[in-house]
Amino acid sequence: MKKQDYREFIEQQEKATLSPFASLSCNSKGREISITPCPIRTEYMRDRDRIIHSKSFRRLKHKTQVFLLPLGDHYRTRLTHTLEVSQIARTIARGLRLNEDLTEAIALGHDLGHTPFGHMGESVLDALVPGGFEHNKQSLRMVEKLENDGAGLNLTFEVRDGILNHKLSGKPQTLEGFVVSLSDRIAYVNHDIDDAIRAGVITKDDIPKELNEILGDSHGERINTMIVDVLENSLLKNEVKMSDEVGQALGELRAFMFERVYLNPVAKQEEAKSKRLLEQLYFYYLENIDEVPAEFAKHMEEDGKERIVADFIGCMTDRYAVLDYERLFVPSGLKSF
């Protein structure tokens, strides 16, 4: 097979094997800036690779999932969350004969716009920036304008749509986007239970028994139950959904996590400090806008300095934000104490 035939062969395989409801790479609505097709990879494979090789993807390893700067080695970070979402989403996509490459690209890019210190950081910037700040919109902004030294990644429409609409309230235009949205909830509810038990915030016995009876009483059993339920209720249909029973159980488990973990003082004990840290960084850079890196500043005239400062802070990892705060506000003689 000649090199130029590789991509066409994969596209033909998609036509022959994928569901009639799948998004074929050859039918993509394309990119904002046209580029020469890759002789080896489909458009969605190319998007996946662009995301994996981006700086914002690498930064996810040092961004909080739930617990701020945990001392243990085994707590989830935003990167490990992203990988778990990708694994779950690919399993569902394969079972439903949807486009696995598109699903993976959306999953890997869905949280690129998350701030340091998790959802707390998002809420801080949302309160400060005119027009608000939402991580899904920031993830889209990341791949459209901020990555690649301010040029963006020039991804396909379908991947950008899936990234923007991955939240519960979103309405993706592809089934692959719906798979990622659902997989995001499956992943974070289950792995956050695991981390909360590890942190001593809850015990395994705290989980309502009626939910265990429906979903299973371990991390693996719950994920398996949810995936199988999605496959059984979505196969050969133009929709991706759970049964009423399992979907309601997932919703109740999520509500339990909000009550016992996400709003728990133990899990949030450092958030007040982190909130003040981010606020002070934001106001400092508003007053010293010339110190914002050039890759962000190039959008100043179009978007205004408040949005540019939010872009810069939103891109920071947890430890970068802490070190930058120390550099700006802590006297050098005190940093060693």
Secondary structure, DSSP 8 states (H G I E B T S, - for coil): --GGGHHHHHHHHHHHHS-TTS--GGG---BSS-----SSS-HHHHHHHHHHTSHHHHHGGGSBSSSSS-SSSSS-BHHHHHHHHHHHHHHHHHHTT--HHHHHHHHHHTTTT--TTHHHHHHHHHHHSTT---HHHHHHHIIIIIHHHHT----BHHHHHHHHT-STT---SSHHHHHHHHHHHHHHHHHHHHHHHHHTSS-GGGS-HHHHHHH-SSHHHHHHHHHHHHHHHHTTSSS----HHHHHHHHHHHHHHIIIIIT-TTTTTTHHHHHHHHHHHHHHHHHTGGGS-HHHHTTHHHH-HHHHHHHHHHH--HHHHHHHHHHHHS-GGGTT-
